[in-house]
Amino acid sequence: MNAMSQDTEPCTVGLIGLGVMGRNLVLNIADHGYRVAVYNRTGSVTAEFLSQHAGDTFPDGGGLRGCDSLAQFIAAITAPRVIVVLVKAGPAVDAVCEQLISAGAGPKDIVVDGGNSLWTDTIRRERDLRGKLAFFGSGVSGGEVGARYGPSLMPGGDPAAWDRLRPIWEAISAKVDGEPCTTYLGPDGAGHYVKMVHNGIEYADMQLIGEAYHLLRSVTDMTPGQLGDVFAAYNGGELESYLVEITADILRQEDPVTGRPLVDVILDRAGMKGTGTWTAVNAMELGVPATAIAEAVMARAMSADKDGRTAAANVLAGPRTQATPEKDALVDSVRDALYCSKICAYAQGFQLMRAAQTEYGWTLDFGEIARIWRGGCIIRAVFLERITEAYRRTGDLANLLLDEYFAGEIARRQDQWREVVSRAVLAGVPCPAFASALAYYDAYRSETLPASLLQAQRDYFGAHTYERVDQPRGRFFHLDWTASTRRQVEV
């Protein structure tokens, strides 16, 4: 059917917001046999989009219908409606919901927020809009290519709404071994929360890859193109993933203007849109040590201070030049360090979700979360199959590091991991995520930590009390530290 068809045949789905993600997702939906009504606040954007796809045909009766107003948009969709909203997270989502109600949308109409909304906003919206709209949150991951040909979709909201949305989401999602990369995650904000953690892990994954590149580039004579070959080789093993794959491609790319390696032309200043920060902040709020994720966020903040770093580079001394290591051995060691650090970053993300389900009253299936991340999303990787298997073996697994496979992999590779972190420190090459992941591993495997001294300090200056190793947990004591005869009392 012609994409420009403006007949009165009703649509089965509506989509608001024709940015990059919206444009691609609507074409994906139409490709799967759905007629989609489209609306954008700026009408010229809708007209341009329809013009670009005027010659397109879609299978099984799928197609596009442009709408000039929200009232026309509502009228074009068969009730009860399914409306996907892809606008900037925040007040714009609230505004669209109110405008839809004014235009005639009702309590049986599902409004799916597919943006990167803060999960607490999704909880609020579902509660406040109950009886007016069936508000539903869903994470969408995979970038523009994923949106067009199959993203990973992370839905959360009312189960009855999911029953109606499910056929669409399963049709348009990525498929791995024939399984759709989507599953119902839980009520209210569960979907957007899982998407947030996905993005936090993505921050860590990208930072770890960057640190591996930086160390190899700094202490060997390999060119970016040669390092591209290294990462291509990494991608042929246990590190096979979308991010490692595109890293190999990026490092082999020449700048079309100067002919230099493109990575040397791009300014070393990374942006961020907030989801990584939300993940790190929530980890601190829930008391979960998601250190590699937090370090990845801080590394982007450090990169933003380009002027400060440029000035400091001319003032602050680094270490004396270290001997160049044997190149092939270092490449192998960096591979192992990257894999071990990656395991820790994912362990932290899943620990955070484990704490969140208690805090927010959800029941999350971690094996299913890993399964739907295997395809379509930015962190898709062969490695995720191992996580799925781990949670299928032990549904109540306390920490991914305790799974027999992951414990064995780190035991086998940790000497190389430690060597890489030491090499980076001695060479003065920053590796905050590598080092943080290693510190997390060492702390988690330590039966005794110096927190006993820290708690004594807290009791000394603030009477914050302490527990004793020779008394049952839950009994608290305080020592009168400043009295001439120090006396302990149970509080």
N, C-alpha and C positions, 0 to 999 in steps of 0.2 A: 504494500500500500504506500502511496506517495506520502512522504513526510510532510508535505505542505497541505495535505487534505484538510479542508475546513468544513466538512460536512457535519451533520448533527448526530452522527453515530456516537453513542456515549463512550466515555473513557472508563477504564477500570482502576486507574491509578492517577494521582496528581503529583506534580513535583514543583516546588517553589525554590528558586535560587539557581540561576544558570551561570555560576562561576565554573571554574575548571572541574571540580568534583561533580557538580550538578549536571553539567553538560554530558559528561561521560557516563554518569550513572543512569541518566534518562535514556540514553542510547542503548545501554545494556538492558534496561527493563523492556524497551521496545523490541529489542532483539529476541526476547523470550516470549513474544506473542501478546504483549499487553499494549493497549492503546493508552497513551499517557498525555494528560493535559498538562501544559507547562505554563508557568507564569514567573516573570521577573519584575521587580519593582520598576526598573528602567525598561520601558517598553521596547526601545530600540535594540536592547540585548536579545529579547525574545525574537524580534523580527530578523535580526542578523543570524541567530542560531537556526531558525527555521529555513532561512534562505540558504545557508550553508549545506543543509541536509535535504534540500528540495528534491533531489534526484534519488534519495535513498529509498530502498524498499526493505520491509521488515517481514519476517516469517510469521505464519500462523495468525494473521490479522493484526499484528502489532503496528503501531504508528504513533505519530505526534500530532497534537492539536494545540496551537498557540492561543493564549487568552489575553485580552487587553486589560481585564480587571479581575479582582478577586471574586466578585459576584458572578462574572461569566465563568471563571475557573470552577467555582463551586457547582454551578449549574451543569457544567460539562461532565462531571464525574457521577457515576451511578452510586446512589446511597445504599447502604452505609459506606462511606468513602474511606479510602486509604490515601493519605496525603504525606508525602515525604518532603521534609524541610531541610534545605542545605544552605543556611545563611550563617553569618558570623556569630560565633557563640557569644552569649551574653544578652543584653537588652533587646537585640534584634529578634531573638527567638520569642521573647515575651510579646513583643510588638506584633509579630506575625500571628501568634495564637489569638490575640485580641482582635486583630483584623479579620481573621477567619471566622470567629464567632459573629462579628458584626455583619459579615458577608453571607451568613446563613449556615455555617457548619454547626453540627449538633453533637450531643453526648455520645452518639454511636459512631461518630467519625473518628478514625484513628489518625492522629498526627504524629508522625515519626520524626524526631529530631536526630538527624544523621551527622550533626556537627560534633566538634570536640568540646562539648559542654561539660562544665564542672558537675560532677555527679550529685552534689548537694542541690544544685539548681534543678536537676532532673527530679529529684525527690520532691522538692517544693512545687514544681510545676504539676507533677502528676496529682499531688494532693490538692492544690488550689484550683485546678481545672476539672476536677472530678465533678461529673454532672453537667459539664459544659462541653468538654472534649475528652476523648480517650487518648491522653498524652502518653507517648511511648518513646523511650530513649534507645538509640542504637549506635554503637561505635562503628565506624566504617574505616577500614585500613587497607592501604595498597596504593595510595597516590592516584594520579590520573589514569595510569594504565590499569591498575587494579579495579578502579571504579568502572572502567569501560569494559573490561573482559572478565572480571571476577574478583571481587574483593573478599577479605575476611570481614564478616559481619558479626557484631557483638551486641545482641538485643537484650534489653531488660525492661520489664514493665508488667502490665496486667496479663496473666496467662491467657485470658479470653481474647485479648487483642493479638497476642502472639499466634493463636490458632488461625486467625485471619491473615496475618502478615506472613506467616511461615512459608506458604507456597511460593510467594514472590521472592522472599529472601533466600530460600533454598535454590530457586531457579537461577538467580543472578550471581550467587556467590561463587568463589573459586571452588574447584573440585580436586581432591587428592584421593587417589584410589577409588574414585567414584563417589566419595563422601563429600557432601557440601561443607564448606568451611564456615558454618554458622550453627548455633545451637542456642536454645533459650538459657539464659544465665541466671535469671532471678528477677524479683520485683523491683520496682521504682528505679533507683540509680545504678543497679548492678551492672548493666551493660556499659554505661559510660565510665563506671569505675574500672572495669576490666580493661577498657580501651585506654584509660589514663595510665594504668600500670604497664600495658603494652608499650606505650610511648616512653615511659620511664626506662624500661628495659632497652628500648631502642636507643635512647640517649647513651646508656652505658655501652651497648654493643658498638655504636659508632665511635665512641671515645676510645674504647679498647683497640679497635682496628686502627684508629689514628695513631695511638701510641706505638703499636707494633710497627707501623710505617715509619714513624718519626725516629725510633731507635735504629732500625735498619738503615735508614737514610743517613743518620748522623754518624754511625760508627763503621760503616762500610763504604766502599766506593761505588755501590750500585746506583744506577740511574733510575729515574721514575719508571721508564719503560721496562727495565730489568726487574724492578720491584713489582710491576704489573704482572710479569711472568711468575714471580714468587706467589702472589696472591691468587693467580689462576691455578697454580699447583695446590695451594691451600684449599681452594674450592673443589678440588677433586677428592678430598678426604672427609674427615669428620667435621671440618669447618664449612662444608658446603652450605651456602646460604645466599640469599639475594644480596645482602650487604657486602659480602666478600666478593661476590661475582661482579657487582658494579664497581667495587674498589679496583679490581684488576683492569676493568675497562677504562676507568678514570685515569689511572696511572699511565696507561698507554696512549692517552689522548694528547695530541699536539694542539697548541693554540693556533687557530686559523689565521691570526693576525701576525704573530711574531715567529711562529714555528717552534717556539720553546715548549717544554712540557707544560700542559695547561695548569697542572697543580702548582707550578712555580709562579704562575701569573695571577692566580686567584689570591686575594688578600686573606691573610690568616685571621679572620674575624668571623666567628660563627654566630648566627642568629638563633633565637628560640622563641616559641610562641606560648609557652606557659605550662604545657602538660608535664614536662619533666620536673619543673619547679613544684607543681601541685603534688606530684608523686613523692618528692623528697620531703616536702612540708608535712604531708599526711603520714609518712613514715615516722617522722619525729613526733607527731601528735599521738600516734599509736604506740610509740616506743619500739619500733621495729628497726634494726640496724641495716637499713638499705644503703650502705656506705658507698658502694660502687656507683649507684645511681646518683647519689648526692654529689659525689666527686665529679661525675660527668657534667652535672649542671654547673658546678663551680668552675670546671675547666672552660665551659663556654663563657662564663662571666669573666674569667681571666683573659680569654681571647679577645673579649670586647675592649679591654684596656690596651689597645694597640699602641697608642701614643706613649702611655706610661711604660710599656715593655720596651719600646724602642729607646726611650731615654735611659732606662735602667740597664739595658744591654751595654751601654757605653760607660757605665759606672761600676756595676757589680761584677766581681770576679767569679769565675767558675773554676772547676778542677783543672789540674794539669792534664795535658793530653794523655789519654790512655792508649795502650797498644791495641791495634786493630785485631779483633778476634778472627778466628777461622770462620770464613763466611758461611760455608755450607752448614757447619755445626750450629752457628747462631740462627740461621734461618729455621732449622729444625727446632731449636730451643724456643724461639719466638712463637712458632706454631703451638707448641705445648703450653706455653704461658698464656697465649690467647685463649686456648680451649679451657684451661683451668679457670681463668678469670671470668670467662663467659659462663661457666657453670655456676660460679658464685653469684654473678649478677642476676641470673635467672632464679637461683635459689632465693635471693633477697626479694625479688618481685613476687614469687609465689608465697613467701612468708608474709609479705604485706597483705596479699589477698586473704590469706588464712586469718590474719588478725582482723581484717575489715569485715569478714562475714560475721564474726562475733559482735563487732561494734555496731553493725548496721542491720543485723537480723537476717542475713542471707544464708543460703546453703549453696556454695560454689563447688562445682565439679572440676577439679584441677586437671584431671586427665582430659576432659572434654575441652577445656580452655586451651591446653597445649595442642590438642588435635585440630581445633579450628584455626590455630596460628600456623599450621604447617603449610598453608597455601594462601595466596592473595595478599597477605599483609607484608609490611616492610621487614619484619623480623623473621619471615618464613625461612625455615632451615630444616635440613635432615635431622639435626640435633633434637628438634622438637618431638620427633617420633620416640626418642629415648625417654623424654619427659612423660609422654603419654603412657609408655610402657611402665615407667616407674610408679605412676599413680594407679595404674591398673593392677600392678603387683601388690601395692600397699595403699589402699584408699585413704588411710589416716596418716600417711607419711608425715612426720613432724618437720622434716627439712629435706630438701632435695639432695643435700650432701650425704644423707644417711642411706640413700639407695645404694644397693650393692654395686651397680654399674658405675655410678658417679664417684662413689668412694674409691673404687678400684682405679678409675681413670686418673684421679688426682694423686693417689698413692704412686702410680706409675710415672707420672709426669712432674711431680712437684719439685724435684731437684732442678730440672730445667727452668721451671717457673721462678724459683728462687734465684737462679743464676741470672736470668734476664732482668729481674728487678734490681739485683746487685749491680749488674753491668750498667743499667741505666743510671743508677745513683752515682756510681763512680765516674761515669762519663758526663754527668751533669745534664742528662736528658730527662725532662719531667715525665713521670709516668704515674700520675695520681690515681688513675683507675686500676692499673695493674697492682700498684702497691696497696691500695685500699682493699682490693679483692683478696690479696694474700693475707693482709692483716685480719680481715673478716674470717678467713679460713682458720688462721692460727688462734684467734680468739674463741671461735666456736668449738674448736677441739680442745680448749684449755679448761680443765676442771677447776683450776684456781686462777683468778684474775686479781689485779691490785685494787679492786673495788672495796676490799676490806679496809685498806688504808683510807680510801676516799670517803667511805661511810664514817670512819672514825673522825676524819676532819670535819665532816658535816655535823656530827654529834658534838664535837669540841666547840665549834663556833656558833652553832644554831640549835643545839639540843634536838637534833632530828632523829635520834635513837638508832639502834642497830639490833640485828638478830645475832644469835650466837650459834657456832657450829655444834656446841654440845647441848643445845636445847631444841625442842621442836620448832619447826618453821611456824611463823605467825606470832611468836612471843617476842616482844620488843623491850630493849633495855636502854638506859641512859646512865652515863658516868658523870659525876660531878668533877669535871676536869680541873677546876681552879681551886677546889677546897684543899686545905692542908692535908686532910685525910680523905683520899679519894674513895668515894662510895658509889657502888652501882645500885640502881633501883630498877625494878621492872615497871614499865609504863602500861 
